[in-house]
Amino acid sequence: MDFTFTEEQQAAVEAAKAVFSGVAPDAVPSPALTAGAVADDFDRPLWAKLAASDLLGLVLDAEYGGAGLDPIALCLVLRESAKILARLPLLETSAVAMAVQRYGRAELRRELLPAVGRGELVLTVAANGRTGHDGAELAVTARQDGDIWVLDGAQTGVPWAQTCDRIAVPAHTADGRTILALVPRTHPGVTLAEQISTTGERFGELHLEAVRVDTSTVIDADGAWEWLRNLLATGTCALALGLGEAVLTMTSQYTGKREQFGHPVATFQAVAVQAADRYIDLRAMEATLWQAAWRISTGARSALPLAGDVSVAKIWASEGVRRVVQTAQHLHGGFGADTDYALHRYHAWAKQLELALGPAAAHEEALGDLLAAHPLSQSA
């Protein structure tokens, strides 16, 4: 087996590192010191740099001006973005664009994808449902009226909703199908209530009241929403991995300099063991992430459906990113809570990622259901 990344994937990482170099994770007010949002918009200058480096078209086919790479490449870039807490809708825009490319009609692809690659069109997705605990597709109803789809419902916690151009909204039909509508943010019948995430970024509570969208902007292909949902979850795991790696590096540097009893605290066995445990967490997060990303990229069959690999990745990412930042706070002592030091920001972002991924126990239950439905002895 060859576990190395391709030259194209490695080149994407190097391009991302070049763009993200010098970006400070504390370039906006701290969420701990700000009553409202830390900023009105995402980092537009950084977004423009990504576009200029062709990283926004990384996963788009060449006919739309892209590089034609796969979800693995996207996860590699997301991993780098999380290390500097890049305030960008990179995951959401790229994932929705890939769903449009894979499942959307030709006219929709031609309309949206070139603009995405140029950085002119920002996409997001309503993936949290009405409460954050139910299926997102159940929170909105969809019915057809000739060549028009009519949407009604609400979605909570839509990232970057206030500053995007279109929102991908999953909705269910009366016959149990799921569609995916690309709804303009300013469309008639669409309202957004202000929400603030744990990171201090602007989220939106999306309300749709008799929103009428043309069939040409709707993806009704079977499996489109499930595929997009799995890609979003895997991308979130990549963000958790990158953030965790940055935090462990910060912790290593701090404990290597901080002295107690005349010795760096990193030389104390109790400190070294805790850091080693978190390193193991990160390697497990990495292995399970690439397994899920590989399944999405190749469509390879396995004993379990793709959802099984995604569940395993989410279990490790949700638990692992929490343990990494908790250990970092512990080993930094009071310095970790200093709002002039970046660690508290990483802690807030880690908590947001943990909430986005959901509790590990829920994913373990889902994995158990998959194992019960697909006995490995029969699938081998």
Solvent accessible surface area in square Angstrom, and as a share of the most:
residue,aa,sasa,rsa
1,M,218,0.97
2,D,117,0.61
3,F,169,0.70
4,T,100,0.58
5,F,60,0.25
6,T,70,0.41
7,E,141,0.63
8,E,100,0.45
9,Q,13,0.06
10,Q,87,0.39
11,A,60,0.46
12,A,5,0.04
13,V,21,0.12
14,E,106,0.47
15,A,33,0.26
16,A,0,0.00
17,K,94,0.40
18,A,72,0.55
19,V,17,0.10
20,F,6,0.03
21,S,79,0.51
22,G,87,0.83
23,V,36,0.21
24,A,49,0.38
25,P,36,0.23
26,D,66,0.34
27,A,82,0.64
28,V,30,0.17
29,P,78,0.49
30,S,6,0.04
31,P,30,0.19
32,A,70,0.54
33,L,130,0.65
34,T,40,0.23
35,A,116,0.90
36,G,34,0.33
37,A,27,0.21
38,V,9,0.05
39,A,25,0.20
40,D,111,0.58
41,D,48,0.25
42,F,6,0.03
43,D,39,0.20
44,R,99,0.36
45,P,94,0.59
46,L,7,0.04
47,W,6,0.02
48,A,61,0.47
49,K,115,0.49
50,L,0,0.00
51,A,18,0.14
52,A,88,0.68
53,S,46,0.30
54,D,100,0.52
55,L,7,0.03
56,L,5,0.03
57,G,3,0.03
58,L,11,0.05
59,V,3,0.02
60,L,0,0.00
61,D,57,0.30
62,A,84,0.65
63,E,136,0.61
64,Y,19,0.07
65,G,66,0.63
66,G,17,0.16
67,A,60,0.47
68,G,43,0.41
69,L,37,0.18
70,D,41,0.21
71,P,7,0.04
72,I,21,0.11
73,A,0,0.00
74,L,4,0.02
75,C,0,0.00
76,L,6,0.03
77,V,2,0.01
78,L,2,0.01
79,R,33,0.12
80,E,17,0.07
81,S,6,0.04
82,A,6,0.04
83,K,56,0.24
84,I,31,0.16
85,L,7,0.04
86,A,11,0.08
87,R,29,0.10
88,L,13,0.06
89,P,0,0.00
90,L,4,0.02
91,L,12,0.06
92,E,22,0.10
93,T,1,0.01
94,S,5,0.03
95,A,0,0.00
96,V,0,0.00
97,A,1,0.00
98,M,15,0.07
99,A,0,0.00
100,V,0,0.00
101,Q,33,0.15
102,R,139,0.51
103,Y,52,0.20
104,G,6,0.06
105,R,75,0.27
106,A,39,0.30
107,E,80,0.36
108,L,1,0.00
109,R,61,0.22
110,R,152,0.55
111,E,96,0.43
112,L,3,0.02
113,L,0,0.00
114,P,36,0.22
115,A,16,0.13
116,V,1,0.01
117,G,13,0.13
118,R,139,0.51
119,G,15,0.15
120,E,107,0.48
121,L,24,0.12
122,V,1,0.01
123,L,0,0.00
124,T,0,0.00
125,V,3,0.02
126,A,0,0.00
127,A,41,0.32
128,N,50,0.25
129,G,0,0.00
130,R,133,0.49
131,T,82,0.47
132,G,44,0.42
133,H,173,0.77
134,D,59,0.31
135,G,27,0.26
136,A,5,0.04
137,E,28,0.13
138,L,109,0.54
139,A,8,0.07
140,V,0,0.00
141,T,68,0.39
142,A,5,0.04
143,R,143,0.52
144,Q,99,0.44
145,D,67,0.35
146,G,63,0.60
147,D,110,0.57
148,I,42,0.21
149,W,6,0.02
150,V,2,0.01
151,L,0,0.00
152,D,52,0.27
153,G,20,0.19
154,A,6,0.05
155,Q,1,0.00
156,T,24,0.14
157,G,12,0.12
158,V,0,0.00
159,P,20,0.13
160,W,25,0.09
161,A,0,0.00
162,Q,30,0.13
163,T,21,0.12
164,C,0,0.00
165,D,55,0.29
166,R,33,0.12
167,I,1,0.01
168,A,0,0.00
169,V,0,0.00
170,P,0,0.00
171,A,0,0.00
172,H,50,0.22
173,T,10,0.06
174,A,116,0.90
175,D,102,0.53
176,G,64,0.62
177,R,93,0.34
178,T,44,0.26
179,I,1,0.00
180,L,1,0.01
181,A,0,0.00
182,L,0,0.00
183,V,1,0.01
184,P,39,0.25
185,R,77,0.28
186,T,108,0.63
187,H,47,0.21
188,P,106,0.66
189,G,35,0.34
190,V,18,0.10
191,T,84,0.49
192,L,47,0.23
193,A,42,0.33
194,E,94,0.42
195,Q,50,0.22
196,I,72,0.37
197,S,13,0.09
198,T,58,0.34
199,T,9,0.05
200,G,3,0.03
201,E,7,0.03
202,R,58,0.21
203,F,29,0.12
204,G,0,0.00
205,E,54,0.24
206,L,1,0.00
207,H,72,0.32
208,L,6,0.03
209,E,134,0.60
210,A,55,0.43
211,V,0,0.00
212,R,116,0.42
213,V,5,0.03
214,D,65,0.34
215,T,29,0.17
216,S,37,0.24
217,T,21,0.12
218,V,0,0.00
219,I,3,0.01
220,D,50,0.26
221,A,38,0.29
222,D,129,0.67
223,G,40,0.38
224,A,3,0.03
225,W,11,0.04
226,E,88,0.39
227,W,23,0.08
228,L,0,0.00
229,R,99,0.36
230,N,13,0.07
231,L,0,0.00
232,L,18,0.09
233,A,16,0.12
234,T,0,0.00
235,G,0,0.00
236,T,16,0.09
237,C,3,0.02
238,A,0,0.00
239,L,34,0.17
240,A,0,0.00
241,L,0,0.00
242,G,0,0.00
243,L,1,0.00
244,G,0,0.00
245,E,26,0.11
246,A,16,0.12
247,V,0,0.00
248,L,29,0.14
249,T,71,0.41
250,M,30,0.13
251,T,3,0.02
252,S,71,0.46
253,Q,107,0.48
254,Y,38,0.14
255,T,5,0.03
256,G,40,0.38
257,K,164,0.70
258,R,111,0.41
259,E,98,0.44
260,Q,70,0.31
261,F,174,0.73
262,G,59,0.57
263,H,107,0.48
264,P,42,0.26
265,V,20,0.12
266,A,38,0.29
267,T,93,0.54
268,F,64,0.27
269,Q,148,0.66
270,A,69,0.54
271,V,21,0.12
272,A,47,0.37
273,V,77,0.44
274,Q,52,0.23
275,A,31,0.24
276,A,51,0.39
277,D,61,0.32
278,R,35,0.13
279,Y,117,0.44
280,I,105,0.53
281,D,8,0.04
282,L,2,0.01
283,R,75,0.27
284,A,22,0.17
285,M,5,0.02
286,E,38,0.17
287,A,64,0.49
288,T,22,0.13
289,L,1,0.00
290,W,37,0.13
291,Q,71,0.31
292,A,0,0.00
293,A,0,0.00
294,W,114,0.40
295,R,15,0.05
296,I,8,0.04
297,S,32,0.21
298,T,79,0.46
299,G,55,0.53
300,A,28,0.21
301,R,228,0.83
302,S,67,0.43
303,A,35,0.27
304,L,28,0.14
305,P,47,0.30
306,L,35,0.18
307,A,33,0.26
308,G,1,0.01
309,D,24,0.12
310,V,4,0.02
311,S,8,0.05
312,V,46,0.26
313,A,2,0.01
314,K,38,0.16
315,I,25,0.13
316,W,85,0.30
317,A,1,0.01
318,S,2,0.01
319,E,50,0.22
320,G,0,0.00
321,V,0,0.00
322,R,63,0.23
323,R,65,0.24
324,V,2,0.01
325,V,3,0.01
326,Q,89,0.40
327,T,13,0.08
328,A,2,0.02
329,Q,40,0.18
330,H,122,0.54
331,L,22,0.11
332,H,4,0.02
333,G,43,0.42
334,G,68,0.65
335,F,88,0.37
336,G,0,0.00
337,A,74,0.57
338,D,54,0.28
339,T,50,0.29
340,D,132,0.68
341,Y,49,0.19
342,A,17,0.13
343,L,0,0.00
344,H,22,0.10
345,R,17,0.06
346,Y,9,0.03
347,H,53,0.23
348,A,17,0.13
349,W,45,0.16
350,A,1,0.01
351,K,73,0.31
352,Q,34,0.15
353,L,17,0.08
354,E,30,0.13
355,L,113,0.56
356,A,63,0.49
357,L,8,0.04
358,G,16,0.15
359,P,87,0.55
360,A,8,0.06
361,A,69,0.53
362,A,48,0.37
363,H,19,0.09
364,E,93,0.42
365,E,122,0.55
366,A,42,0.33
367,L,31,0.15
368,G,35,0.34
369,D,89,0.46
370,L,33,0.16
371,L,72,0.36
372,A,82,0.63
373,A,71,0.55
374,H,66,0.29
375,P,50,0.31
376,L,92,0.46
377,S,102,0.66
378,Q,146,0.65
379,S,48,0.31
380,A,123,0.95
